[in-house]
Amino acid sequence: MEARDEKRLLRFQKQLAKYKLLIIDELGFVPLSKTGAELLFEVFSQRYERGSTLLTSNLPFDEWTEVFGSERLTGALLDRLTHHVHILEMNGDSYRLNQSQKRRKSPKT
């Protein structure tokens, strides 16, 4: 959105499209504005079948509509993202919580 406001969105989108791998971490941690959701959709659409994208989220797909604010947009996005995909579902204890608990239990030296 900053690139759009600064009139450099096209250049930024072209730059993102050139990367062999784009990593987006914690998608859905913060809901997107309507404009933000549409701009992110454009990024995914431009990369579709052109570059690899690694995406992490703690949300199941059925909760993504809350993040993107539109069933139609979410459906179109998931259609592109899941076409050529490897989904790794990882369930388990929090790594950060485990480290914190270990630090509290270990004797002080």
Buried (B, 14 or more C-beta within 10 A) or exposed (E): EEBBEEEEBEEBBEEBBEEEEBEEEEBBEEEBEEEBBBBBBBBBEEBBEEBEBEBEBEEEEEEBBEBBBBEEBBEBBBEBBEEEEEEEEEEEEEEEEEEEEEEEEEEEE
